[in-house]
Amino acid sequence: TLPNGMKFIIVERHEVPVVSLYLHADVGAVDEQVGQSGLAHMFEHMAFKGTSTIGTKDFKKERAALAKVDQAYAAWAEERHKGERADAEKLKQLEAAFQQAQEEADKQVESNEFSIAIEENGGVGLNAGTGSDETVYFFSLPSNKMELWFSLESARFLDPVLREFYKERNVVMEERRLRIESQPIGKLVEEFLSVAYKAHPYGRSGIGWRSDLENLTREQAERFFRAYYTPRNLTAVIVGDVDAKEAERLARLYFGRIPAGPAPERVWTAEPAQEGERRTTVHAQSQPILLIGYHKPSIRHADSAVFDAVQDILASGRTSRFYRSLVQEKKLAVAAGGFPGFPGDKYPNLFLFFSVAAAGKTNEENEKAMLAEIDRLRTELVSEEELARVK
C-alpha cells in the first residue's frame, strides 16, 4: 500500500515471460448522482483518450479548443432545454457552432495513441468494463515491457484529458440502443431491476437512461473523476513474470506521484424490506423469458459461500437441478440457470434465476417447475454426493 492509499497485489509466476495487469476502481453505476446515470461507463471510455502528452498534437492549442467546445455545448444545451419555447433557428445555429468547435478540437487529436503504444510493445487483451460496483482496466504485456504499464496507467489517472467527449457519448448511446432498446432481454432486465428496487441505486439503468446520456457534460465527467478516481479507491493486481521488489519500486515511482485526494462518498441508501411479491411483464418480439429474483445480503455476509453452493446445486451448468428438471426431463426450457450477486455484490443484491421457454411451452409452466425445485431445496437436505460435487 502506497502512502497515498493505493493498493497493489503482486503474484509472481515465472513460467512464461508475460505479465497480466489489472486495475480495479472501486466505483460503478451505483455511485452516480441522480440525473447523471451512465457517467461511470462514460468515464471508462474517456480513460482511453489519453493525457496532456498522450493523444495530442499540441495540447496548448487543444486545451483552448476544448474550452470552446464546452462553451458552445453549454449555449446549445441551454437553448435546447427551453423545450417548446426554444427558438428553432437559434438552435440550428448553436448546434452548427458546437459541431464546428468539435471539428477544430479534433484537429489537435492524435487518435488512439494510448492503445497503439500498448499494441506496438506486444500488449494484448486491452479492455475495460463498468459494472454496478466497479470499473476495471486490464491487458497483458511481455514482462520486459512492464514499466510501460506503470507509466501509461498512472498517467491516465494523474492527468486525464477528456477529449472527444461528446463523440464518445454518442457511442455510449448507440451501445444503449444495441444492448437495451433493441434487445428484449435488455428491456426485461432493466424493467426487472426497476421493480426489484425502489430506493437503492441498483434499480437504476447501469448503462444510463437515454435522457441522462443526452445531457451529460465533460465537466460532470471531470468532477466524477476527481471524486472517485483517487488512489485510495484504486487497487492494482499484477500477476506473472514479475519481481515483486521491482514492481514495488515502479509503483512508488509512478503511482506514488498521484495526490491522495478526498475519501470518496459512499452509498448509504438501504433498500426497504419488501412486503410482498412484485411482478412485471414486458411484451416484445421474443421467445418467452422468465426472471425470478430473491433479495439477499451483500458479499460480506457470513452466508456468501452458501449462496455459491446454492448456485452450483440449483442453477449452474448441465449437472444442476434446474437443467436436469426443466431442460432434460420436462423439456420446458432450452436454458435454465441462475446466480447470486445481481446486479452487484457490494450491497444487498438479488439471487437471480432464469429460464428460456422451449417451443410451445410457457413462462407459467417454467415458473411452476422452477419454484418446485427451489421449494425442494428449502425442505429437503442435499445429498452427500451432491454436496461433495459442489465442494
C-alpha positions as CSV (number, residue, x, y, z in Angstrom):
1,T,0.0,0.0,0.0
2,L,1.5,3.3,-1.1
3,P,1.4,6.4,1.2
4,N,-1.4,7.9,-1.0
5,G,-3.6,4.8,-0.2
6,M,-3.3,2.9,-3.5
7,K,-3.0,-0.9,-3.0
8,F,-1.1,-3.4,-5.1
9,I,-1.4,-7.2,-5.1
10,I,1.6,-8.8,-6.8
11,V,1.7,-12.5,-7.6
12,E,4.9,-14.0,-9.1
13,R,4.5,-16.7,-11.7
14,H,7.7,-17.2,-13.8
15,E,6.6,-20.0,-16.1
16,V,6.4,-17.7,-19.2
17,P,7.8,-14.1,-19.8
18,V,4.3,-12.4,-19.6
19,V,2.7,-10.2,-17.0
20,S,-1.0,-9.5,-16.7
21,L,-2.0,-6.2,-15.3
22,Y,-5.4,-5.3,-13.8
23,L,-6.6,-2.1,-12.2
24,H,-9.8,-2.1,-10.2
25,A,-11.5,1.2,-9.5
26,D,-14.0,1.0,-6.6
27,V,-16.6,3.0,-8.4
28,G,-19.6,2.0,-10.6
29,A,-23.1,2.9,-11.6
30,V,-24.3,2.9,-8.0
31,D,-22.1,5.9,-7.3
32,E,-23.7,8.2,-10.0
33,Q,-25.8,11.1,-9.0
34,V,-29.5,11.3,-10.0
35,G,-29.7,12.7,-13.5
36,Q,-26.2,11.5,-14.4
37,S,-26.8,7.8,-15.0
38,G,-24.2,6.3,-17.3
39,L,-21.4,8.5,-16.1
40,A,-19.3,5.7,-14.7
41,H,-19.4,3.9,-18.0
42,M,-18.8,7.1,-19.8
43,F,-15.6,7.8,-17.9
44,E,-14.4,4.3,-18.6
45,H,-14.5,5.3,-22.3
46,M,-12.7,8.6,-21.5
47,A,-9.8,6.8,-19.8
48,F,-8.6,5.6,-23.1
49,K,-8.4,9.1,-24.6
50,G,-5.0,9.9,-23.2
51,T,-3.4,12.8,-21.3
52,S,-1.9,16.2,-22.0
53,T,1.1,14.4,-23.6
54,I,-0.6,11.3,-25.0
55,G,-3.2,11.7,-27.7
56,T,-2.5,15.3,-28.6
57,K,-0.6,17.1,-31.3
58,D,-0.4,20.4,-29.5
59,F,-2.0,20.4,-26.1
60,K,-1.9,24.2,-25.6
61,K,-4.0,24.6,-28.7
62,E,-6.1,21.6,-27.9
63,R,-6.9,22.9,-24.4
64,A,-8.1,26.2,-25.8
65,A,-10.2,24.4,-28.4
66,L,-11.8,22.1,-25.8
67,A,-12.8,25.2,-23.7
68,K,-14.6,26.5,-26.8
69,V,-16.3,23.1,-27.3
70,D,-17.6,23.3,-23.7
71,Q,-18.8,26.8,-24.2
72,A,-20.6,26.0,-27.5
73,Y,-22.2,22.9,-26.0
74,A,-23.4,24.9,-22.9
75,A,-25.0,27.5,-25.1
76,W,-26.7,24.9,-27.3
77,A,-27.9,22.9,-24.3
78,E,-29.3,26.0,-22.6
79,E,-31.5,26.8,-25.7
80,R,-32.5,23.1,-26.2
81,H,-33.6,22.9,-22.5
82,K,-36.2,25.5,-23.1
83,G,-38.3,22.8,-24.8
84,E,-41.2,24.2,-26.7
85,R,-40.0,27.8,-26.1
86,A,-36.7,27.2,-27.8
87,D,-36.0,29.2,-30.9
88,A,-35.7,26.7,-33.8
89,E,-33.4,28.9,-35.9
90,K,-31.2,29.7,-33.0
91,L,-31.0,26.0,-32.1
92,K,-29.7,25.3,-35.6
93,Q,-27.1,28.0,-35.4
94,L,-25.9,26.9,-31.9
95,E,-25.7,23.3,-33.0
96,A,-23.7,24.2,-36.0
97,A,-21.3,26.3,-33.8
98,F,-20.9,23.3,-31.5
99,Q,-20.1,21.0,-34.4
100,Q,-17.6,23.5,-35.7
101,A,-15.9,23.8,-32.3
102,Q,-15.6,20.0,-32.1
103,E,-14.1,19.8,-35.6
104,E,-11.5,22.4,-34.6
105,A,-10.6,20.5,-31.4
106,D,-10.4,17.2,-33.4
107,K,-7.6,18.7,-35.5
108,Q,-5.3,18.5,-32.4
109,V,-6.1,14.9,-31.5
110,E,-3.7,12.0,-32.1
111,S,-6.3,9.3,-32.2
112,N,-5.8,6.0,-30.3
113,E,-2.2,6.9,-29.3
114,F,-2.7,5.3,-25.9
115,S,-3.8,2.0,-27.4
116,I,-1.3,2.0,-30.2
117,A,1.6,2.4,-27.7
118,I,0.5,-0.7,-25.9
119,E,-0.1,-2.8,-29.0
120,E,3.3,-1.8,-30.6
121,N,5.0,-3.1,-27.4
122,G,3.3,-6.5,-27.5
123,G,0.3,-5.7,-25.4
124,V,-2.8,-7.9,-25.8
125,G,-6.3,-8.1,-24.3
126,L,-6.5,-4.3,-23.8
127,N,-10.0,-3.7,-22.5
128,A,-12.1,-2.3,-19.6
129,G,-15.6,-2.8,-18.1
130,T,-18.1,-1.0,-15.9
131,G,-20.5,-2.7,-13.6
132,S,-22.8,-1.6,-10.8
133,D,-20.0,-1.7,-8.2
134,E,-16.7,-1.4,-10.1
135,T,-14.8,-0.2,-13.1
136,V,-11.8,-2.4,-14.3
137,Y,-9.0,-1.8,-16.8
138,F,-6.7,-4.6,-17.9
139,F,-4.2,-6.0,-20.5
140,S,-1.1,-8.2,-20.7
141,L,2.5,-7.3,-21.7
142,P,5.8,-9.1,-22.3
143,S,7.4,-9.0,-18.8
144,N,10.3,-6.8,-20.1
145,K,7.8,-4.1,-21.0
146,M,6.1,-3.9,-17.6
147,E,7.3,-0.4,-16.9
148,L,5.2,0.8,-19.8
149,W,2.0,-0.2,-17.9
150,F,3.2,1.8,-14.8
151,S,3.9,4.8,-17.0
152,L,0.7,4.8,-19.1
153,E,-1.7,3.6,-16.4
154,S,-0.5,6.1,-13.8
155,A,-0.6,8.9,-16.4
156,R,-4.2,8.4,-17.3
157,F,-5.3,8.7,-13.7
158,L,-2.9,11.5,-12.9
159,D,-3.5,13.7,-15.9
160,P,-6.5,12.5,-18.0
161,V,-7.8,14.7,-20.8
162,L,-11.4,14.0,-21.7
163,R,-11.1,14.7,-25.4
164,E,-13.8,13.7,-27.9
165,F,-16.2,13.5,-25.0
166,Y,-19.4,14.3,-27.0
167,K,-18.4,11.9,-29.8
168,E,-17.9,9.2,-27.3
169,R,-21.2,10.0,-25.6
170,N,-22.9,9.2,-29.0
171,V,-21.0,5.8,-28.9
172,V,-22.4,5.1,-25.5
173,M,-25.9,6.0,-26.6
174,E,-25.5,3.6,-29.5
175,E,-24.5,0.9,-27.0
176,R,-27.7,1.5,-25.2
177,R,-29.7,1.2,-28.4
178,L,-28.0,-2.2,-29.2
179,R,-27.9,-3.7,-25.7
180,I,-31.2,-2.4,-24.2
181,E,-33.6,-0.8,-26.7
182,S,-33.1,-3.4,-29.4
183,Q,-32.8,-6.4,-27.2
184,P,-35.9,-8.0,-25.5
185,I,-33.7,-9.4,-22.7
186,G,-32.1,-6.0,-22.2
187,K,-35.5,-4.4,-21.8
188,L,-36.7,-7.1,-19.5
189,V,-33.6,-6.8,-17.2
190,E,-33.9,-3.0,-17.0
191,E,-37.6,-3.3,-16.1
192,F,-37.0,-6.2,-13.7
193,L,-34.4,-4.2,-11.7
194,S,-36.7,-1.1,-11.5
195,V,-39.4,-3.3,-9.9
196,A,-37.0,-5.1,-7.6
197,Y,-35.6,-1.9,-6.1
198,K,-37.4,1.3,-5.3
199,A,-34.7,3.1,-3.2
200,H,-31.3,1.6,-3.8
201,P,-29.4,2.7,-7.0
202,Y,-29.1,-1.0,-8.0
203,G,-32.6,-0.3,-9.5
204,R,-31.2,2.3,-12.0
205,S,-30.1,1.5,-15.5
206,G,-26.4,0.7,-15.4
207,I,-25.7,1.9,-18.9
208,G,-27.7,5.1,-18.3
209,W,-31.1,6.4,-19.2
210,R,-31.3,7.9,-22.6
211,S,-32.3,11.4,-21.4
212,D,-29.4,11.4,-18.9
213,L,-26.9,10.3,-21.5
214,E,-28.1,13.0,-23.9
215,N,-27.3,15.7,-21.3
216,L,-24.0,14.5,-19.8
217,T,-21.2,17.1,-19.9
218,R,-17.5,16.9,-20.0
219,E,-17.5,19.0,-16.8
220,Q,-19.6,16.4,-15.0
221,A,-17.2,13.6,-16.1
222,E,-14.2,15.6,-14.7
223,R,-16.0,16.1,-11.4
224,F,-16.8,12.3,-11.3
225,F,-13.1,11.6,-11.9
226,R,-11.9,13.9,-9.2
227,A,-14.3,12.4,-6.7
228,Y,-13.8,8.7,-7.3
229,Y,-10.5,8.1,-9.1
230,T,-8.4,8.8,-6.1
231,P,-5.5,6.4,-5.2
232,R,-7.3,5.1,-2.1
233,N,-10.1,4.0,-4.4
234,L,-7.7,2.0,-6.7
235,T,-6.3,-1.5,-6.5
236,A,-3.8,-2.9,-9.0
237,V,-3.2,-6.6,-9.4
238,I,0.0,-7.7,-11.2
239,V,0.4,-11.4,-12.0
240,G,3.2,-13.1,-14.0
241,D,6.9,-13.0,-14.6
242,V,7.4,-10.1,-12.3
243,D,9.9,-9.3,-9.5
244,A,7.9,-8.1,-6.5
245,K,10.6,-5.6,-5.3
246,E,11.0,-4.1,-8.8
247,A,7.2,-3.8,-9.1
248,E,7.1,-2.0,-5.8
249,R,9.8,0.4,-6.9
250,L,7.9,1.2,-10.1
251,A,4.6,1.6,-8.1
252,R,6.2,4.2,-5.8
253,L,7.9,6.0,-8.7
254,Y,4.8,6.2,-11.0
255,F,1.6,5.9,-8.9
256,G,3.2,7.5,-5.8
257,R,3.1,10.8,-7.6
258,I,-0.8,10.9,-7.7
259,P,-2.2,13.0,-4.8
260,A,-4.2,11.1,-2.2
261,G,-7.3,13.2,-2.8
262,P,-10.5,13.1,-0.7
263,A,-12.2,10.0,0.5
264,P,-15.0,9.1,-2.0
265,E,-18.6,9.3,-0.9
266,R,-20.4,6.0,-0.3
267,V,-23.9,4.9,-0.9
268,W,-25.8,4.8,2.3
269,T,-29.3,4.2,0.9
270,A,-30.7,0.9,2.1
271,E,-33.5,-0.9,0.2
272,P,-36.6,-1.1,2.5
273,A,-37.8,-4.6,3.3
274,Q,-40.1,-5.9,0.5
275,E,-43.5,-6.8,2.0
276,G,-45.0,-8.8,-0.9
277,E,-44.3,-10.3,-4.3
278,R,-43.8,-7.9,-7.2
279,R,-44.4,-8.8,-10.8
280,T,-43.8,-7.1,-14.1
281,T,-44.3,-8.1,-17.8
282,V,-42.5,-6.9,-20.9
283,H,-44.1,-7.5,-24.3
284,A,-41.6,-7.9,-27.1
285,Q,-40.9,-10.0,-30.2
286,S,-39.1,-12.8,-28.4
287,Q,-39.4,-16.3,-27.1
288,P,-40.7,-16.4,-23.5
289,I,-38.1,-15.5,-20.9
290,L,-38.6,-15.7,-17.2
291,L,-36.7,-14.0,-14.4
292,I,-37.2,-14.7,-10.7
293,G,-35.2,-12.7,-8.1
294,Y,-34.8,-13.0,-4.4
295,H,-33.3,-10.3,-2.2
296,K,-30.1,-11.5,-0.4
297,P,-27.3,-9.9,1.7
298,S,-24.1,-8.4,0.3
299,I,-21.0,-10.4,-0.4
300,R,-19.7,-9.5,3.1
301,H,-22.4,-11.6,4.7
302,A,-21.3,-14.9,6.5
303,D,-23.5,-16.9,4.2
304,S,-21.9,-15.7,1.0
305,A,-20.2,-19.1,0.3
306,V,-23.6,-20.8,0.9
307,F,-25.2,-18.8,-1.9
308,D,-22.4,-20.0,-4.2
309,A,-23.2,-23.6,-3.2
310,V,-26.9,-23.0,-3.9
311,Q,-25.9,-21.7,-7.3
312,D,-24.0,-24.9,-8.1
313,I,-26.7,-27.2,-6.8
314,L,-29.7,-25.5,-8.4
315,A,-28.7,-23.5,-11.3
316,S,-25.1,-23.8,-12.7
317,G,-24.4,-26.0,-15.7
318,R,-25.7,-29.3,-17.1
319,T,-25.5,-31.1,-13.7
320,S,-27.7,-28.6,-11.9
321,R,-31.2,-29.4,-10.8
322,F,-32.8,-26.7,-13.0
323,Y,-31.1,-28.1,-16.1
324,R,-31.9,-31.7,-15.4
325,S,-35.5,-30.9,-14.5
326,L,-36.6,-28.1,-16.8
327,V,-34.4,-28.8,-19.8
328,Q,-33.7,-32.6,-19.9
329,E,-36.6,-34.2,-18.2
330,K,-39.7,-32.0,-18.6
331,K,-38.4,-30.2,-21.8
332,L,-40.0,-27.0,-20.6
333,A,-36.9,-24.8,-21.4
334,V,-33.9,-24.6,-23.7
335,A,-31.9,-22.9,-21.0
336,A,-32.3,-22.5,-17.2
337,G,-29.9,-21.3,-14.5
338,G,-29.2,-18.6,-12.0
339,F,-26.6,-16.8,-9.9
340,P,-26.2,-14.6,-6.9
341,G,-24.8,-11.1,-6.9
342,F,-27.1,-9.4,-9.4
343,P,-26.6,-6.6,-10.4
344,G,-23.7,-6.2,-8.0
345,D,-22.1,-7.7,-4.8
346,K,-21.1,-4.7,-2.7
347,Y,-24.6,-4.0,-1.3
348,P,-27.6,-6.3,-0.6
349,N,-28.5,-7.7,-4.0
350,L,-30.5,-10.4,-5.8
351,F,-30.2,-14.1,-6.4
352,L,-31.4,-14.3,-10.0
353,F,-33.0,-17.4,-11.6
354,F,-33.9,-17.5,-15.3
355,S,-35.3,-19.8,-18.0
356,V,-35.9,-19.5,-21.7
357,A,-39.0,-21.5,-22.6
358,A,-38.9,-24.3,-25.2
359,A,-41.1,-24.1,-28.3
360,G,-44.7,-24.5,-27.4
361,K,-44.0,-24.0,-23.6
362,T,-44.9,-21.0,-21.4
363,N,-43.3,-18.9,-18.7
364,E,-46.1,-20.1,-16.4
365,E,-45.0,-23.7,-16.8
366,N,-41.4,-22.9,-16.3
367,E,-42.2,-20.8,-13.2
368,K,-44.1,-23.7,-11.6
369,A,-41.3,-26.1,-12.2
370,M,-38.6,-23.7,-11.1
371,L,-40.4,-22.8,-7.8
372,A,-40.9,-26.6,-7.2
373,E,-37.1,-27.0,-7.3
374,I,-36.5,-24.0,-5.1
375,D,-39.0,-25.3,-2.6
376,R,-37.4,-28.8,-2.7
377,L,-34.1,-27.2,-1.7
378,R,-35.8,-25.4,1.1
379,T,-37.5,-28.5,2.5
380,E,-35.1,-31.4,1.7
381,L,-31.5,-31.9,2.7
382,V,-29.0,-32.0,-0.2
383,S,-27.5,-35.5,-0.7
384,E,-23.9,-36.1,0.5
385,E,-23.0,-37.0,-3.1
386,E,-24.4,-33.7,-4.5
387,L,-22.7,-31.7,-1.7
388,A,-19.3,-33.4,-2.3
389,R,-19.5,-32.5,-6.0
390,V,-20.2,-28.8,-5.2
391,K,-17.3,-28.7,-2.7
